[in-house]
Amino acid sequence: MSFKIAIIGAGSVGFTKKLFTDLLCVPEFRDIEVALTDISQHNLDMIRAILDKVVDANGFPVKVTAHTDRRRALEGAKYIISCVRVGGLEAYADDIRIPLKYGIDQCVGDTICAGGILYGQRNIPVILDFCKDIREVAAPGAKFLNYANPMAMNTWAAIEYGKVDTVGLCHGVQHGAEQIAEIFGAENVSELDYICSGINHQTWFIDLRLNGRKIEKDELVAAFEAHPVFSQQEKLRIDVLKRFGVYSTESNGHLSEYLPWYRKRPDEIARWIDMSDWIHGETGGYLRHSTETRNWFETEFPQFLASAGKPIDPAKRSNEHASHILEALETGRVYRGHFNVKNNGVISNLPSDAIIESPGFVDRFGINMVSGVTLPEACAATCMASINVQRMSVHAAVSGDIDLLKLAVLHDPLVGAVATPEEVWQMVDEMVVAQARWLPQYADAVPAAKERLAKSSVKTRDWAGAARRNVRSIEELRAEKSALKKAV
């Protein structure tokens, strides 16, 4: 088979390499073209060197090209994959730093909450530019696979306003399933059958079967509480499981900031999180992790390049959805996964216009969602709170309506549990002014926001958060890696 795939934001070097090697695990895909595009020539040069080495080491006829001109990369592409982070780590730092001044402590800040909403405001205008290019220069009927967060908002905008065939992809469901398989001592996750449904980062295991036997709530709770690691790392998730009756796909840290109960008081945060790794609830944990990863990669690039010169092992193909979806669409080999699409009645007790994450099957006829799903009422209620925020956020991002943006932030569950309306109004003004270069739709609103900030009497504080860690240096990372090797 010969067709073209474009990867936007290909400078996300590690993730792009994984997607690329996954694709080449499909025997029929070894004659494709993969066009890389990014705004950073430096990052493009790095990933191009890595992928060229992969191709040379395996002797495949696949063609790799790299372009800072996005439209050139998209020309004739049948599939477009996006993994962009608009504003990079600089804007992301403000997503964490500014809300902390108003008492809002986030672990990740890329889905909803104050940081996730502003992240969506930066991304959506760019996503719509991608969609315009796809409509104009990509192959007719091209499919857009979005990996970028905030997943639901980006996918919502691409479908409703971008008018492009779009599916959102995430790996939270797979990771949750791996945990459940582990607590029951399964040799392989394939022993576990499950139905997960909800919205991205708030998806719920509403049916679980281990080797065909149904797993009930009490058995699941007992298995998690008996696990020596997860019982400590996933305290909040286990508490939600006990109260809701179903397990959430999302990590302890992610889940903590979508709910109004666990991060609203600083003295309570330590009770529910675990500091063994960022993903379990650390303040600004993903920002720290992303910063360290970038610094590590820049320093250790020669080693990453050297490791690319190895034969691809199809047995080590990852569980990221993209290659499996393309394989099913092109070959007809059926693939079952959990996909982010417009609801349109798939989940009976969520709105039709919402972006849901639920099971579907892929074959030559496309992505076919399993309809007739009904969420437990508590899960639906929690999802609805986020959906209402997402809807307002998307419409604000498209219209440039700063008042609607403030209302979206005000209705966020965690923000509303911590901040007053006056604080929310000032916080949004401050974030829009700080990130103005990435928010062209708010250009006309920025001068008035600056004036309001100059006159404001709302007090803020200099606060690092309840559980903040400093970014580790390269030397510290090397020492820790060395210590781990010795321990093994």
N, C-alpha and C positions, 0 to 999 in steps of 0.2 A: 504494500500500500504506500502511496505517496500523497501526502497532504501537508499543510502548513499549520503549525501551532505557534502562537505568539505569547510570550510571557512578559507582562507589564510589571515593572518593579523587580526585574530580574536581579538587581543588585542585592536582594536578600539572598546572599550567596549560598548559605547552607541549605535553605529551603528549596531554592531553584535546583541545586544539584540533586536533592532527593527526588523532586518531581521528574527531572530529566532521566535519572537512572531507572526510576519506576517505569517510565514510558518505554525505555529500551528493553525492559524485561518482557515486553509483548513482542513475540517473534515477527509479527506482521508490521511492526512500527520501525523497523531498522532502516527504512529508506525515506523517513519523513524529513521535513525541514523544521527546525526550531529557531524562531527569531526572538532574540532577547532585546528588551528595550528598558532603559532607565534614564533618569535625569543625570546620574553620576557616571561620567566616563571612567573614573577610577574604579568604581565597583563593577562596571561592565567589563573592563579589561580583566579584572580578577576572575569573574565567573566565566568569561569566554575562555581564558587560559585553562581553567579547571575542566570545563566541558570538552574542549578540544583534546585534552589529555585522556579523558574517558573514552572518547571516540577512537583515538589512535590506539589506545591499549586494547580495545575490543575489536578493532578492524571493521566497524560498521560503516555503511555508506551514508549515514545520517548527516545532514547538512546543518551547521550551526552558524548563524549570523548574529551580529550585534549592532544596535542602532540607538543613538540618542534621539533620532527623528522617529517618534512613535508611529506616525501614519505609515512610514515606510515599512516598519516592522509588521503592521497590521494588514498591509496590502495582500489580499488573497487568502488571508488566514481563515481556516475553517473553525478553529477553536482558539479562544483567547482566555488566558489565565491571568488573574490579577492578584498580586500579593504586595500592594503598595502601602506605605505608611507616609501619608502626606504631612509634611512638617518635620519628619524625622524625630530624632530624640530631643531636639531643641524644643519643639512645640510640645512634645509629650511631657517634658519636664514641667512645663507650665500647667498641664492638665492635672498634675499631682500637687505642685507647689502652691498654686493659688487657692484651690479649695481648702488646703490645710489651714490657711489663714482664717478661714471661716468655720473651722472645726470639723471639716469633712475629710475623713481618713479613708483613703482608697488603697486597695492592694494592687489592682490592675488598671482600672479606669479606662477601659477600651470598648465597653459594650453599652452600658447606660451610665448612671451617676453623672456628676458634673464633667468629669474627664471624657467619658465615652460620648456624651452628647456633643461636646466641642470637637472631639475627634471626628464625629460624623459631619459637623459643619465644614470642617476642612476637606473631608474626603468627597462629599457628595458633588460639589461642582466639578471636581476632577473626574469622578465616575461618569458624570453626564458628558464630559468631553470625550472620555473613552467611548461611550455609547455612540456619540455622533460620528466618531471616526469609524467605528465598527459598521454602522449603517452605510457609510459612504465608501469605504475602501476594502473592507473585509469581504470574504466570500459570501454570496447570498445565503441567508439562513444561518449565519455563523452563530455559534453558541458561546456565551460568556460565562466562564467559571470563576466566581469571586471567592477568593480566600481571605480577603482583607476585612479587618474589623473596622467599625462596628458592623458585624455581619448582617444583621437584620436591616439596619438602616441603609447600608450600601445596596443590598439586594432589592429592597423596597424601591429605592430611587431608580435603580437601573430598569426595573420592570415597569413601574408606574410612569416615570418621566423619560427614561432613556429609550423605551420601546425596543429593547433588545431581549432575545431569548436568554434568560439568565438563571443560573442555579448557584446558590451559596453553599460552600463546603467547609466543614469543620471536622476536627478529630476528637471532640469531647466525648461523643458516644462510645467510640472505640476504646478510649482510655478508661472510661467508667466500667465497661464490660470486662476489660483486663483485670481491674481490681476485683470485681465480683468473682471471676473465675479463680483468682488467686486465693481469696478467703475460703473458698470451698475445696481448695486443693486440686482443682482440675489441671490436668497435664497440658491442655491446650484450650484456648478461648473458644475453639470451634465446638466444644462440648456444651457451650452455653447458647441457648436461643432466647431472644428477647425482642420486645417491642418497646421502643423509646419514642416518646412524642412530647411536643411542647413547642417552645421557641428556642432559638440558639442561645446556649449557655443557661437555659432553664428548661432542659429536656429531662423527662422522667421515665424511669424504667417501670412501665405500668404492667408488664407481664414478663416473668422470668422463668425459664425452664432449664434445668441442668440435666443433661442426658434424658430429656423428655419429661422429667419430674418437675412439677410446679414448685417454685420457692415462695413461701409466704413471708410476710413482714417479720414476724417474731424470729424466724430462723435466720433471716438476713441481718437483723439487728444483733442477734447473738454472735453470728460469725464475724461481723465487723468489730464488735467489742472484744472478742477473743483474739483478734489479730494483733500481734505485738507492735506493729508499725502503724497501720491505719487507725487503730483505736486512739492514737495520739495525734496523728496528722489530720484526721478528718472528723474532729469532734463536732464541729458545726454541722457537717453533712449528716452525721449520725443522729444528731438532735432533730434535724429536719425530718429524717427518715422516721424517727419515733413518732413525731407529731403528725406528719402528712401520710405516713403509711407506705411511701414509695421513695426510692433512692434517686437523688439528682445526679445527672451526668457530670456536673461541673465541680471543679476543684474547690476545696475549702475556702481558698482566698477569693476566687471568682464569686462563688455563691454568697459569700459574706456581704458583698457590696450591692447585691440586687435586692436584698431584703431590708426592711426598716428596723430590725430587732437586734442585730448582733454587733454592729459597729457604731452605734449612735452615741455610746458613752465610752470615753477613753479607758476608764477603769474596768470595763467589761470586755474590751477587745482581747486582752491577754488570756482571758478565760476560754476563748473559743478558737484561738489560732495556735499554730505551732511554728517555731522559728527554725526548724531543721532545714527548710528550703523555702524560697520565696513564694512558691505557689500555695502555701498553706495559710497565707494571710498577712504576711509582713507588709508594713506600710510602704507603698511605692515599690513593692517587691519586683514587679516585672520591669519597671524602669531600671532598677539596679541591675537586674539580670541582663537586660538588653544592652546596657552600657558596657558591662563586663564582657559580654559575648562579642560585641563590636571591637572592643580594644584587644581582646584575645585573638580574634581572627586577623586583625590588621598586623599584629606582631608575629603570629605563628603561620602566616600565609604560606611560606615555603613548605611547611610540613603538610598543610592541607593539599597543596598542589601535588606533592609527592604521593600522597595517599590516593589521588585520583587515578593513578596509573595502574589500576588493578582490574582484573576481569570482573564483569558484572555477574552476580549470582542471583538468578531469578527467585531462588528460595528466600532471599532476603528482601524481596520487594516489600515496601512499606504498606500500611493500611490506609494511607492517604487516598481519598476517593478518586482524584482526577484521572489517573491512568486506568483505573478499573472502569470508570464511566466511558472513557474514550474507547477502550477495548470492547465494551458491550455495544456501543453505538456502531462501531465499525465492523465488528465480526459477528454480532448476534449472540455471543456468549453472555448469558444473563448474569447480571450483577445486582445484588441486593445491598442497599445502604440506607443511610438517613440523610435527607437532603433538605436544604432551605429553599422553599418555593412559596408562592402566594397561596394562601389557604384555600380559597374557593370551595369551602365546605368539607375539606379533608378532615379537619378536627371540628366536630359538631358544635362544641361550646367555646370556640374562639372566633373572632370576627373574620369575615370573608376576605377583607383586604390585608390582613396581617401576614407577615412572613413567618411561616411555621417551619419547624424541623421535625420530620416524621419519616417513617419507612416508605421506601419506593423500590421499584425494580426497573432496571435499564436493559433495553435490547435495541434492535435496529429501529424500533418504532419510537424511541425516545425514553424519557423518564416518566414512569407510570406510578403515581402515588397510590398508596393503599388508603382508601377512603373509609368513612364510618368510625373514626376514632373518637372516643369521648374521654377527656381527661378527668381524673378525680377533681372534685370541686375546689379543694384548696390549691391544687396545682394550676387549675384554670384561673383562679382569682389572682394568684401571684403573677402568672403570665400576662393577665389583662392589665395589671398595673404597669408593666414594662411596655406592653403594646401601645397603650395610650401615650406614654412618653415618646416612644419611637415615632408614632404617627405625627405628633406635633413637631418633633425634631426634624423629620424629613421635610415636612411642609415649610418649616422655618428656613431650612437650608436652601430650599429651592427659591423661596420668595424673598429671602433676605430680611424677614420681618423679625427685628430684635425683640419686640414685645412678645411674640409667639415663642421665640427661643427662651425667654425668661420664664414663661408659663410652663414650657416643657421641663426646664430644670427644676422649677418649683414643685412640679408633680412627681419628680423622681422620688422613689420610696426612701432612700437613704438621705438624700438632701433634705427632703421634707421633714424627716425625723430629727434633723440636727439644726437646720438654719431657719431663721425667720424670713418672711417675704422681703423685708428691707435688705437683709444680708444677701439673699439670692440676687436681688436686682443689682446690687453693687458688685457682687462676685462676677456676674455675667458681663457687666460693663468692663470690669478689669480683665477678664479673659479675652474678650473680643478686642480690646485695645492691644493687649500683649501679643495677640496672634493675628493682627490685622493683615499682615502680608500674605497669609494663607486663607483669608476670608474675603475674597473680592465682593461677594454678595452683600457684605455689611459695610462697604466703603462709605456710603452716605450716612451710616449711623455712627461711625467712629468719632467724628468731631463732637457730637452731642454727648456721647459716652464719656469722652475726656472731660468735658465741662462738668458733668455730674460727679465724676470722680474727684475733681478739684474742690467741689463744694461739699462733698459727702461728710457726714458726721458718724457714719457707721464704723464702729471700732473693729479692728482685726488684731490678730496676734501672730507673733513669730513662733511657729510650732512645727517641729519636725515630724510629728505624729506619735502614735502610741507605741509603735514597734518598728522603728526605722533602723536600718543598717547602712553603713557607709559603703560606697563602691570600693571593691577590692582592687589593689594594684596588680599589674601583671606578675610581679614578683610573688605576691601573696597567692595568686591563683596557681602559679607554678609550684609553690611549696605545698599547697593543699593537694594538688594533683599527684605530686610525688609521694605525699604521705598516704594517700589512698592506695596507690600502687603497692607500697610497702605493706600496708595492712592486708591487702589481698594475697 
